[in-house]
Amino acid sequence: MQHNLFPQVSKFFDDDWNSLFDFSNRNYSNTSTTLPSINIKDNKNEYIVEMAAPGMKKEDFNIEIHNNVLTIKSETKFEENKEEENYTRKEFSYQSFQRSFNLNDKVVDDEKIKATYEDGILSLTIPKKEEAKEKPARFIEIS
């Protein structure tokens, strides 16, 4: 059974499509770098948010949830190690970004969110509440 992406995402994000890609003051980069791209998977029991962030370490991320808003922040500074190297241009010395998402507390269990970072991908596992999980079809007998 194929599902449309829009209803799946809207259940996860407060039934407001615009909150998913809200590039106001909650999603930004302090530097000229772009915001990391994300994928969102809707599995039977959970949502998986994957953020592409190659070249970083897990210590570079700060993830928090407050008032149903999940925020992923990072601030990374690359230090020069060798004094004898002369740069004519250096663009990757500093990176900072923040991405925030409104979570629907009727659908997700924010107490059980887990995060991992592997092979340049930050993954957040966001479990669904039991009452929000899709239930199989039930046949009703006619009497």
N, CA, C and O atoms as a GROMACS GRO file, in nm:
protein
  572
    1MET      N    1   0.085  -0.118   0.000
    1MET     CA    2   0.000   0.000   0.000
    1MET      C    3   0.089   0.123   0.000
    1MET      O    4   0.166   0.143   0.094
    2GLN      N    5   0.079   0.205  -0.100
    2GLN     CA    6   0.162   0.324  -0.114
    2GLN      C    7   0.093   0.441  -0.045
    2GLN      O    8  -0.026   0.465  -0.065
    3HIS      N    9   0.170   0.514   0.038
    3HIS     CA   10   0.116   0.630   0.108
    3HIS      C   11   0.170   0.757   0.046
    3HIS      O   12   0.282   0.759  -0.005
    4ASN      N   13   0.091   0.859   0.050
    4ASN     CA   14   0.134   0.991   0.004
    4ASN      C   15   0.222   1.052   0.112
    4ASN      O   16   0.191   1.041   0.230
    5LEU      N   17   0.331   1.116   0.074
    5LEU     CA   18   0.426   1.175   0.170
    5LEU      C   19   0.360   1.284   0.253
    5LEU      O   20   0.388   1.294   0.372
    6PHE      N   21   0.274   1.364   0.194
    6PHE     CA   22   0.216   1.478   0.265
    6PHE      C   23   0.142   1.438   0.393
    6PHE      O   24   0.168   1.498   0.497
    7PRO      N   25   0.050   1.339   0.390
    7PRO     CA   26  -0.018   1.303   0.515
    7PRO      C   27   0.078   1.247   0.619
    7PRO      O   28   0.060   1.273   0.738
    8GLN      N   29   0.179   1.171   0.580
    8GLN     CA   30   0.273   1.115   0.676
    8GLN      C   31   0.349   1.226   0.745
    8GLN      O   32   0.364   1.225   0.867
    9VAL      N   33   0.398   1.320   0.669
    9VAL     CA   34   0.476   1.429   0.726
    9VAL      C   35   0.387   1.517   0.812
    9VAL      O   36   0.429   1.561   0.919
   10SER      N   37   0.265   1.543   0.768
   10SER     CA   38   0.180   1.634   0.844
   10SER      C   39   0.144   1.576   0.980
   10SER      O   40   0.128   1.652   1.075
   11LYS      N   41   0.130   1.443   0.992
   11LYS     CA   42   0.104   1.383   1.122
   11LYS      C   43   0.221   1.409   1.217
   11LYS      O   44   0.202   1.430   1.337
   12PHE      N   45   0.341   1.407   1.163
   12PHE     CA   46   0.462   1.424   1.241
   12PHE      C   47   0.484   1.568   1.282
   12PHE      O   48   0.532   1.595   1.392
   13PHE      N   49   0.450   1.661   1.194
   13PHE     CA   50   0.483   1.802   1.215
   13PHE      C   51   0.360   1.888   1.234
   13PHE      O   52   0.334   1.977   1.154
   14ASP      N   53   0.283   1.864   1.339
   14ASP     CA   54   0.173   1.953   1.379
   14ASP      C   55   0.070   1.980   1.270
   14ASP      O   56   0.002   2.083   1.275
   15ASP      N   57   0.055   1.891   1.172
   15ASP     CA   58  -0.039   1.911   1.062
   15ASP      C   59  -0.020   2.046   0.994
   15ASP      O   60  -0.116   2.105   0.946
   16ASP      N   61   0.102   2.095   0.989
   16ASP     CA   62   0.132   2.223   0.927
   16ASP      C   63   0.252   2.205   0.836
   16ASP      O   64   0.366   2.201   0.883
   17TRP      N   65   0.227   2.194   0.705
   17TRP     CA   66   0.334   2.167   0.610
   17TRP      C   67   0.442   2.274   0.619
   17TRP      O   68   0.559   2.241   0.604
   18ASN      N   69   0.407   2.399   0.642
   18ASN     CA   70   0.506   2.507   0.646
   18ASN      C   71   0.601   2.494   0.765
   18ASN      O   72   0.714   2.542   0.757
   19SER      N   73   0.559   2.431   0.872
   19SER     CA   74   0.650   2.417   0.987
   19SER      C   75   0.764   2.321   0.956
   19SER      O   76   0.868   2.325   1.021
   20LEU      N   77   0.746   2.234   0.856
   20LEU     CA   78   0.851   2.141   0.819
   20LEU      C   79   0.972   2.214   0.761
   20LEU      O   80   1.085   2.182   0.794
   21PHE      N   81   0.949   2.311   0.676
   21PHE     CA   82   1.057   2.385   0.612
   21PHE      C   83   1.048   2.532   0.645
   21PHE      O   84   1.052   2.618   0.556
   22ASP      N   85   1.037   2.562   0.771
   22ASP     CA   86   1.029   2.699   0.818
   22ASP      C   87   1.170   2.757   0.825
   22ASP      O   88   1.246   2.724   0.916
   23PHE      N   89   1.205   2.843   0.728
   23PHE     CA   90   1.339   2.900   0.723
   23PHE      C   91   1.343   3.037   0.787
   23PHE      O   92   1.420   3.123   0.745
   24SER      N   93   1.260   3.059   0.887
   24SER     CA   94   1.263   3.186   0.960
   24SER      C   95   1.380   3.182   1.057
   24SER      O   96   1.480   3.116   1.030
   25ASN      N   97   1.369   3.250   1.166
   25ASN     CA   98   1.482   3.260   1.258
   25ASN      C   99   1.515   3.129   1.330
   25ASN      O  100   1.615   3.123   1.401
   26ARG      N  101   1.435   3.026   1.314
   26ARG     CA  102   1.465   2.899   1.381
   26ARG      C  103   1.553   2.809   1.297
   26ARG      O  104   1.613   2.716   1.351
   27ASN      N  105   1.564   2.832   1.167
   27ASN     CA  106   1.648   2.754   1.078
   27ASN      C  107   1.742   2.849   1.008
   27ASN      O  108   1.700   2.927   0.923
   28TYR      N  109   1.868   2.843   1.044
   28TYR     CA  110   1.961   2.939   0.987
   28TYR      C  111   2.103   2.888   0.991
   28TYR      O  112   2.134   2.790   1.059
   29SER      N  113   2.189   2.956   0.918
   29SER     CA  114   2.333   2.935   0.923
   29SER      C  115   2.396   3.070   0.947
   29SER      O  116   2.370   3.166   0.874
   30ASN      N  117   2.481   3.080   1.050
   30ASN     CA  118   2.549   3.206   1.080
   30ASN      C  119   2.659   3.235   0.980
   30ASN      O  120   2.709   3.348   0.974
   31THR      N  121   2.697   3.136   0.903
   31THR     CA  122   2.803   3.153   0.805
   31THR      C  123   2.744   3.141   0.666
   31THR      O  124   2.622   3.125   0.652
   32SER      N  125   2.826   3.148   0.566
   32SER     CA  126   2.774   3.139   0.429
   32SER      C  127   2.750   2.995   0.385
   32SER      O  128   2.728   2.969   0.267
   33THR      N  129   2.754   2.902   0.479
   33THR     CA  130   2.728   2.762   0.445
   33THR      C  131   2.578   2.737   0.433
   33THR      O  132   2.498   2.814   0.486
   34THR      N  133   2.542   2.631   0.364
   34THR     CA  134   2.401   2.597   0.349
   34THR      C  135   2.356   2.512   0.468
   34THR      O  136   2.438   2.453   0.538
   35LEU      N  137   2.227   2.509   0.490
   35LEU     CA  138   2.173   2.423   0.595
   35LEU      C  139   2.185   2.277   0.552
   35LEU      O  140   2.165   2.246   0.434
   36PRO      N  141   2.218   2.188   0.643
   36PRO     CA  142   2.226   2.046   0.608
   36PRO      C  143   2.091   1.994   0.560
   36PRO      O  144   1.986   2.030   0.614
   37SER      N  145   2.094   1.910   0.459
   37SER     CA  146   1.972   1.850   0.406
   37SER      C  147   1.924   1.739   0.498
   37SER      O  148   2.003   1.677   0.569
   38ILE      N  149   1.792   1.714   0.496
   38ILE     CA  150   1.735   1.609   0.578
   38ILE      C  151   1.649   1.516   0.495
   38ILE      O  152   1.595   1.554   0.390
   39ASN      N  153   1.637   1.393   0.544
   39ASN     CA  154   1.540   1.295   0.495
   39ASN      C  155   1.456   1.256   0.615
   39ASN      O  156   1.505   1.252   0.728
   40ILE      N  157   1.328   1.227   0.591
   40ILE     CA  158   1.240   1.181   0.698
   40ILE      C  159   1.174   1.052   0.653
   40ILE      O  160   1.105   1.048   0.552
   41LYS      N  161   1.197   0.944   0.730
   41LYS     CA  162   1.135   0.815   0.702
   41LYS      C  163   1.020   0.794   0.800
   41LYS      O  164   1.032   0.826   0.919
   42ASP      N  165   0.911   0.741   0.751
   42ASP     CA  166   0.797   0.707   0.835
   42ASP      C  167   0.786   0.556   0.838
   42ASP      O  168   0.734   0.494   0.745
   43ASN      N  169   0.835   0.496   0.946
   43ASN     CA  170   0.824   0.352   0.964
   43ASN      C  171   0.701   0.322   1.047
   43ASN      O  172   0.634   0.413   1.095
   44LYS      N  173   0.672   0.196   1.064
   44LYS     CA  174   0.552   0.156   1.138
   44LYS      C  175   0.551   0.208   1.282
   44LYS      O  176   0.448   0.254   1.331
   45ASN      N  177   0.666   0.201   1.349
   45ASN     CA  178   0.671   0.236   1.491
   45ASN      C  179   0.743   0.366   1.523
   45ASN      O  180   0.744   0.409   1.638
   46GLU      N  181   0.804   0.429   1.420
   46GLU     CA  182   0.887   0.546   1.449
   46GLU      C  183   0.910   0.629   1.324
   46GLU      O  184   0.885   0.585   1.212
   47TYR      N  185   0.959   0.749   1.347
   47TYR     CA  186   1.009   0.833   1.240
   47TYR      C  187   1.161   0.836   1.251
   47TYR      O  188   1.215   0.834   1.362
   48ILE      N  189   1.229   0.840   1.138
   48ILE     CA  190   1.374   0.852   1.135
   48ILE      C  191   1.406   0.981   1.061
   48ILE      O  192   1.369   0.997   0.944
   49VAL      N  193   1.474   1.073   1.127
   49VAL     CA  194   1.520   1.196   1.064
   49VAL      C  195   1.669   1.180   1.040
   49VAL      O  196   1.745   1.157   1.134
   50GLU      N  197   1.711   1.191   0.914
   50GLU     CA  198   1.852   1.180   0.877
   50GLU      C  199   1.899   1.316   0.829
   50GLU      O  200   1.836   1.378   0.743
   51MET      N  201   2.010   1.363   0.885
   51MET     CA  202   2.066   1.491   0.845
   51MET      C  203   2.206   1.467   0.789
   51MET      O  204   2.290   1.406   0.855
   52ALA      N  205   2.231   1.514   0.667
   52ALA     CA  206   2.362   1.501   0.605
   52ALA      C  207   2.457   1.605   0.665
   52ALA      O  208   2.436   1.725   0.648
   53ALA      N  209   2.560   1.558   0.735
   53ALA     CA  210   2.657   1.648   0.799
   53ALA      C  211   2.794   1.584   0.796
   53ALA      O  212   2.849   1.549   0.901
   54PRO      N  213   2.852   1.568   0.677
   54PRO     CA  214   2.982   1.501   0.666
   54PRO      C  215   3.095   1.584   0.726
   54PRO      O  216   3.088   1.707   0.731
   55GLY      N  217   3.198   1.514   0.771
   55GLY     CA  218   3.317   1.581   0.823
   55GLY      C  219   3.303   1.633   0.964
   55GLY      O  220   3.391   1.704   1.012
   56MET      N  221   3.195   1.599   1.031
   56MET     CA  222   3.175   1.646   1.168
   56MET      C  223   3.192   1.531   1.265
   56MET      O  224   3.206   1.416   1.225
   57LYS      N  225   3.193   1.564   1.394
   57LYS     CA  226   3.198   1.464   1.500
   57LYS      C  227   3.069   1.476   1.581
   57LYS      O  228   3.002   1.579   1.578
   58LYS      N  229   3.034   1.369   1.652
   58LYS     CA  230   2.910   1.375   1.728
   58LYS      C  231   2.913   1.484   1.834
   58LYS      O  232   2.809   1.535   1.874
   59GLU      N  233   3.032   1.520   1.879
   59GLU     CA  234   3.046   1.626   1.980
   59GLU      C  235   3.014   1.764   1.922
   59GLU      O  236   2.992   1.858   1.998
   60ASP      N  237   3.009   1.776   1.791
   60ASP     CA  238   2.981   1.904   1.726
   60ASP      C  239   2.833   1.940   1.730
   60ASP      O  240   2.797   2.055   1.702
   61PHE      N  241   2.746   1.845   1.765
   61PHE     CA  242   2.602   1.868   1.762
   61PHE      C  243   2.547   1.893   1.903
   61PHE      O  244   2.596   1.839   2.002
   62ASN      N  245   2.445   1.976   1.908
   62ASN     CA  246   2.368   1.998   2.029
   62ASN      C  247   2.222   1.978   1.990
   62ASN      O  248   2.168   2.054   1.909
   63ILE      N  249   2.157   1.876   2.047
   63ILE     CA  250   2.019   1.843   2.014
   63ILE      C  251   1.935   1.858   2.139
   63ILE      O  252   1.968   1.803   2.244
   64GLU      N  253   1.826   1.934   2.128
   64GLU     CA  254   1.739   1.951   2.243
   64GLU      C  255   1.594   1.956   2.200
   64GLU      O  256   1.562   1.986   2.085
   65ILE      N  257   1.506   1.926   2.295
   65ILE     CA  258   1.363   1.940   2.272
   65ILE      C  259   1.306   2.023   2.385
   65ILE      O  260   1.331   1.998   2.503
   66HIS      N  261   1.229   2.124   2.346
   66HIS     CA  262   1.169   2.214   2.445
   66HIS      C  263   1.035   2.263   2.389
   66HIS      O  264   1.029   2.316   2.278
   67ASN      N  265   0.929   2.245   2.466
   67ASN     CA  266   0.795   2.286   2.424
   67ASN      C  267   0.759   2.232   2.285
   67ASN      O  268   0.709   2.305   2.200
   68ASN      N  269   0.784   2.103   2.264
   68ASN     CA  270   0.752   2.032   2.140
   68ASN      C  271   0.832   2.080   2.019
   68ASN      O  272   0.795   2.051   1.906
   69VAL      N  273   0.940   2.153   2.041
   69VAL     CA  274   1.026   2.196   1.931
   69VAL      C  275   1.159   2.122   1.943
   69VAL      O  276   1.231   2.137   2.042
   70LEU      N  277   1.190   2.043   1.841
   70LEU     CA  278   1.317   1.970   1.834
   70LEU      C  279   1.416   2.059   1.760
   70LEU      O  280   1.390   2.102   1.648
   71THR      N  281   1.531   2.087   1.824
   71THR     CA  282   1.631   2.176   1.766
   71THR      C  283   1.764   2.104   1.757
   71THR      O  284   1.811   2.043   1.853
   72ILE      N  285   1.826   2.112   1.638
   72ILE     CA  286   1.959   2.058   1.614
   72ILE      C  287   2.049   2.176   1.583
   72ILE      O  288   2.024   2.250   1.488
   73LYS      N  289   2.154   2.193   1.663
   73LYS     CA  290   2.248   2.304   1.644
   73LYS      C  291   2.388   2.248   1.627
   73LYS      O  292   2.420   2.139   1.676
   74SER      N  293   2.471   2.324   1.558
   74SER     CA  294   2.611   2.289   1.548
   74SER      C  295   2.694   2.415   1.528
   74SER      O  296   2.654   2.506   1.456
   75GLU      N  297   2.807   2.417   1.593
   75GLU     CA  298   2.904   2.525   1.572
   75GLU      C  299   3.040   2.460   1.570
   75GLU      O  300   3.086   2.406   1.671
   76THR      N  301   3.106   2.466   1.455
   76THR     CA  302   3.234   2.399   1.436
   76THR      C  303   3.336   2.500   1.388
   76THR      O  304   3.310   2.576   1.295
   77LYS      N  305   3.452   2.499   1.451
   77LYS     CA  306   3.563   2.583   1.407
   77LYS      C  307   3.678   2.494   1.369
   77LYS      O  308   3.715   2.403   1.444
   78PHE      N  309   3.736   2.518   1.253
   78PHE     CA  310   3.851   2.443   1.206
   78PHE      C  311   3.975   2.528   1.230
   78PHE      O  312   3.986   2.639   1.179
   79GLU      N  313   4.068   2.476   1.308
   79GLU     CA  314   4.188   2.551   1.344
   79GLU      C  315   4.302   2.518   1.247
   79GLU      O  316   4.315   2.405   1.201
   80GLU      N  317   4.384   2.619   1.217
   80GLU     CA  318   4.504   2.598   1.137
   80GLU      C  319   4.610   2.535   1.226
   80GLU      O  320   4.634   2.583   1.337
   81ASN      N  321   4.674   2.430   1.178
   81ASN     CA  322   4.774   2.360   1.257
   81ASN      C  323   4.917   2.396   1.219
   81ASN      O  324   5.008   2.385   1.301
   82LYS      N  325   4.938   2.439   1.095
   82LYS     CA  326   5.074   2.462   1.047
   82LYS      C  327   5.092   2.609   1.011
   82LYS      O  328   5.017   2.663   0.931
   83GLU      N  329   5.192   2.672   1.069
   83GLU     CA  330   5.217   2.813   1.042
   83GLU      C  331   5.278   2.836   0.905
   83GLU      O  332   5.264   2.944   0.848
   84GLU      N  333   5.347   2.735   0.849
   84GLU     CA  334   5.414   2.754   0.721
   84GLU      C  335   5.319   2.751   0.602
   84GLU      O  336   5.360   2.784   0.490
   85GLU      N  337   5.194   2.712   0.622
   85GLU     CA  338   5.098   2.709   0.513
   85GLU      C  339   5.038   2.847   0.492
   85GLU      O  340   4.992   2.911   0.586
   86ASN      N  341   5.040   2.892   0.368
   86ASN     CA  342   4.981   3.021   0.333
   86ASN      C  343   4.858   2.997   0.246
   86ASN      O  344   4.866   2.929   0.143
   87TYR      N  345   4.746   3.051   0.288
   87TYR     CA  346   4.622   3.036   0.213
   87TYR      C  347   4.598   3.162   0.130
   87TYR      O  348   4.617   3.274   0.179
   88THR      N  349   4.557   3.144   0.005
   88THR     CA  350   4.513   3.258  -0.074
   88THR      C  351   4.364   3.281  -0.055
   88THR      O  352   4.314   3.392  -0.074
   89ARG      N  353   4.294   3.176  -0.016
   89ARG     CA  354   4.152   3.184   0.016
   89ARG      C  355   4.118   3.069   0.108
   89ARG      O  356   4.162   2.956   0.085
   90LYS      N  357   4.040   3.096   0.212
   90LYS     CA  358   4.002   2.991   0.306
   90LYS      C  359   3.855   3.009   0.340
   90LYS      O  360   3.817   3.107   0.404
   91GLU      N  361   3.773   2.913   0.296
   91GLU     CA  362   3.628   2.924   0.314
   91GLU      C  363   3.571   2.825   0.414
   91GLU      O  364   3.457   2.840   0.457
   92PHE      N  365   3.645   2.724   0.452
   92PHE     CA  366   3.586   2.623   0.539
   92PHE      C  367   3.641   2.627   0.681
   92PHE      O  368   3.663   2.522   0.742
   93SER      N  369   3.663   2.746   0.734
   93SER     CA  370   3.720   2.757   0.867
   93SER      C  371   3.614   2.760   0.977
   93SER      O  372   3.648   2.742   1.094
   94TYR      N  373   3.487   2.781   0.943
   94TYR     CA  374   3.384   2.798   1.046
   94TYR      C  375   3.249   2.756   0.989
   94TYR      O  376   3.215   2.793   0.877
   95GLN      N  377   3.174   2.682   1.065
   95GLN     CA  378   3.041   2.641   1.022
   95GLN      C  379   2.947   2.646   1.140
   95GLN      O  380   2.980   2.596   1.248
   96SER      N  381   2.831   2.705   1.121
   96SER     CA  382   2.731   2.713   1.226
   96SER      C  383   2.593   2.704   1.163
   96SER      O  384   2.566   2.768   1.061
   97PHE      N  385   2.505   2.624   1.224
   97PHE     CA  386   2.368   2.616   1.175
   97PHE      C  387   2.275   2.575   1.287
   97PHE      O  388   2.318   2.527   1.392
   98GLN      N  389   2.146   2.594   1.261
   98GLN     CA  390   2.042   2.548   1.352
   98GLN      C  391   1.922   2.510   1.267
   98GLN      O  392   1.882   2.584   1.178
   99ARG      N  393   1.863   2.392   1.297
   99ARG     CA  394   1.738   2.349   1.233
   99ARG      C  395   1.642   2.310   1.344
   99ARG      O  396   1.679   2.237   1.436
  100SER      N  397   1.519   2.357   1.334
  100SER     CA  398   1.417   2.327   1.434
  100SER      C  399   1.291   2.276   1.367
  100SER      O  400   1.256   2.316   1.256
  101PHE      N  401   1.223   2.185   1.438
  101PHE     CA  402   1.101   2.124   1.387
  101PHE      C  403   0.998   2.118   1.498
  101PHE      O  404   1.030   2.083   1.612
  102ASN      N  405   0.875   2.151   1.465
  102ASN     CA  406   0.765   2.135   1.560
  102ASN      C  407   0.722   1.990   1.561
  102ASN      O  408   0.690   1.933   1.456
  103LEU      N  409   0.722   1.929   1.678
  103LEU     CA  410   0.677   1.791   1.691
  103LEU      C  411   0.534   1.790   1.744
  103LEU      O  412   0.498   1.871   1.829
  104ASN      N  413   0.456   1.700   1.693
  104ASN     CA  414   0.319   1.684   1.740
  104ASN      C  415   0.322   1.588   1.859
  104ASN      O  416   0.344   1.468   1.841
  105ASP      N  417   0.301   1.640   1.979
  105ASP     CA  418   0.313   1.557   2.100
  105ASP      C  419   0.201   1.454   2.112
  105ASP      O  420   0.208   1.366   2.199
  106LYS      N  421   0.099   1.461   2.029
  106LYS     CA  422  -0.006   1.359   2.029
  106LYS      C  423   0.038   1.237   1.948
  106LYS      O  424  -0.020   1.130   1.961
  107VAL      N  425   0.141   1.255   1.864
  107VAL     CA  426   0.185   1.150   1.774
  107VAL      C  427   0.318   1.088   1.819
  107VAL      O  428   0.334   0.966   1.813
  108VAL      N  429   0.412   1.170   1.862
  108VAL     CA  430   0.546   1.120   1.893
  108VAL      C  431   0.571   1.115   2.043
  108VAL      O  432   0.515   1.193   2.121
  109ASP      N  433   0.657   1.022   2.082
  109ASP     CA  434   0.698   1.006   2.222
  109ASP      C  435   0.834   1.073   2.238
  109ASP      O  436   0.937   1.009   2.218
  110ASP      N  437   0.834   1.201   2.273
  110ASP     CA  438   0.959   1.276   2.276
  110ASP      C  439   1.051   1.236   2.391
  110ASP      O  440   1.167   1.276   2.393
  111GLU      N  441   1.002   1.158   2.486
  111GLU     CA  442   1.087   1.110   2.596
  111GLU      C  443   1.184   1.001   2.550
  111GLU      O  444   1.282   0.974   2.619
  112LYS      N  445   1.157   0.940   2.436
  112LYS     CA  446   1.237   0.825   2.392
  112LYS      C  447   1.316   0.853   2.264
  112LYS      O  448   1.359   0.759   2.196
  113ILE      N  449   1.337   0.979   2.229
  113ILE     CA  450   1.413   1.014   2.109
  113ILE      C  451   1.559   0.975   2.130
  113ILE      O  452   1.616   1.001   2.236
  114LYS      N  453   1.618   0.912   2.027
  114LYS     CA  454   1.759   0.873   2.032
  114LYS      C  455   1.830   0.930   1.910
  114LYS      O  456   1.769   0.948   1.805
  115ALA      N  457   1.961   0.958   1.925
  115ALA     CA  458   2.039   1.012   1.815
  115ALA      C  459   2.169   0.935   1.800
  115ALA      O  460   2.230   0.893   1.899
  116THR      N  461   2.210   0.915   1.674
  116THR     CA  462   2.339   0.853   1.643
  116THR      C  463   2.404   0.933   1.530
  116THR      O  464   2.336   1.001   1.453
  117TYR      N  465   2.536   0.924   1.522
  117TYR     CA  466   2.609   0.989   1.413
  117TYR      C  467   2.708   0.888   1.357
  117TYR      O  468   2.797   0.840   1.427
  118GLU      N  469   2.691   0.857   1.227
  118GLU     CA  470   2.777   0.758   1.164
  118GLU      C  471   2.790   0.788   1.015
  118GLU      O  472   2.690   0.817   0.948
  119ASP      N  473   2.912   0.781   0.963
  119ASP     CA  474   2.940   0.800   0.821
  119ASP      C  475   2.883   0.932   0.767
  119ASP      O  476   2.831   0.937   0.655
  120GLY      N  477   2.892   1.039   0.846
  120GLY     CA  478   2.848   1.170   0.801
  120GLY      C  479   2.699   1.194   0.808
  120GLY      O  480   2.651   1.296   0.760
  121ILE      N  481   2.625   1.102   0.867
  121ILE     CA  482   2.479   1.115   0.880
  121ILE      C  483   2.439   1.117   1.027
  121ILE      O  484   2.468   1.023   1.101
  122LEU      N  485   2.374   1.226   1.068
  122LEU     CA  486   2.313   1.233   1.201
  122LEU      C  487   2.173   1.176   1.189
  122LEU      O  488   2.092   1.226   1.110
  123SER      N  489   2.142   1.072   1.267
  123SER     CA  490   2.010   1.007   1.262
  123SER      C  491   1.939   1.022   1.395
  123SER      O  492   1.996   0.992   1.501
  124LEU      N  493   1.816   1.067   1.390
  124LEU     CA  494   1.732   1.075   1.510
  124LEU      C  495   1.617   0.977   1.494
  124LEU      O  496   1.545   0.980   1.394
  125THR      N  497   1.600   0.892   1.592
  125THR     CA  498   1.488   0.798   1.595
  125THR      C  499   1.384   0.854   1.689
  125THR      O  500   1.410   0.874   1.807
  126ILE      N  501   1.265   0.881   1.635
  126ILE     CA  502   1.157   0.943   1.712
  126ILE      C  503   1.040   0.846   1.716
  126ILE      O  504   0.965   0.835   1.619
  127PRO      N  505   1.023   0.774   1.828
  127PRO     CA  506   0.916   0.674   1.836
  127PRO      C  507   0.777   0.735   1.833
  127PRO      O  508   0.754   0.846   1.882
  128LYS      N  509   0.684   0.661   1.774
  128LYS     CA  510   0.544   0.701   1.774
  128LYS      C  511   0.478   0.652   1.902
  128LYS      O  512   0.516   0.549   1.958
  129LYS      N  513   0.380   0.725   1.949
  129LYS     CA  514   0.298   0.679   2.062
  129LYS      C  515   0.210   0.566   2.012
  129LYS      O  516   0.173   0.561   1.895
  130GLU      N  517   0.177   0.475   2.102
  130GLU     CA  518   0.097   0.358   2.063
  130GLU      C  519  -0.033   0.399   1.994
  130GLU      O  520  -0.071   0.339   1.894
  131GLU      N  521  -0.101   0.499   2.048
  131GLU     CA  522  -0.230   0.539   1.991
  131GLU      C  523  -0.216   0.605   1.854
  131GLU      O  524  -0.316   0.619   1.783
  132ALA      N  525  -0.096   0.645   1.815
  132ALA     CA  526  -0.074   0.710   1.686
  132ALA      C  527  -0.030   0.612   1.577
  132ALA      O  528  -0.028   0.647   1.459
  133LYS      N  529   0.006   0.491   1.616
  133LYS     CA  530   0.051   0.392   1.518
  133LYS      C  531  -0.065   0.347   1.431
  133LYS      O  532  -0.178   0.330   1.478
  134GLU      N  533  -0.036   0.327   1.303
  134GLU     CA  534  -0.139   0.282   1.211
  134GLU      C  535  -0.180   0.140   1.246
  134GLU      O  536  -0.097   0.052   1.264
  135LYS      N  537  -0.310   0.120   1.255
  135LYS     CA  538  -0.362  -0.012   1.290
  135LYS      C  539  -0.406  -0.084   1.164
  135LYS      O  540  -0.453  -0.022   1.068
  136PRO      N  541  -0.391  -0.217   1.164
  136PRO     CA  542  -0.433  -0.293   1.045
  136PRO      C  543  -0.585  -0.285   1.027
  136PRO      O  544  -0.660  -0.260   1.121
  137ALA      N  545  -0.626  -0.308   0.904
  137ALA     CA  546  -0.769  -0.306   0.874
  137ALA      C  547  -0.839  -0.418   0.951
  137ALA      O  548  -0.785  -0.526   0.968
  138ARG      N  549  -0.960  -0.389   0.997
  138ARG     CA  550  -1.037  -0.486   1.073
  138ARG      C  551  -1.169  -0.507   0.998
  138ARG      O  552  -1.239  -0.412   0.965
  139PHE      N  553  -1.200  -0.634   0.973
  139PHE     CA  554  -1.323  -0.666   0.905
  139PHE      C  555  -1.436  -0.677   1.007
  139PHE      O  556  -1.420  -0.735   1.115
  140ILE      N  557  -1.548  -0.620   0.970
  140ILE     CA  558  -1.664  -0.620   1.059
  140ILE      C  559  -1.768  -0.714   1.001
  140ILE      O  560  -1.812  -0.699   0.887
  141GLU      N  561  -1.805  -0.812   1.082
  141GLU     CA  562  -1.902  -0.911   1.038
  141GLU      C  563  -2.042  -0.851   1.044
  141GLU      O  564  -2.079  -0.782   1.138
  142ILE      N  565  -2.119  -0.880   0.941
  142ILE     CA  566  -2.257  -0.832   0.936
  142ILE      C  567  -2.346  -0.938   0.994
  142ILE      O  568  -2.342  -1.054   0.953
  143SER      N  569  -2.427  -0.898   1.092
  143SER     CA  570  -2.515  -0.997   1.157
  143SER      C  571  -2.656  -0.986   1.107
  143SER      O  572  -2.742  -1.062   1.151
   0.00000   0.00000   0.00000
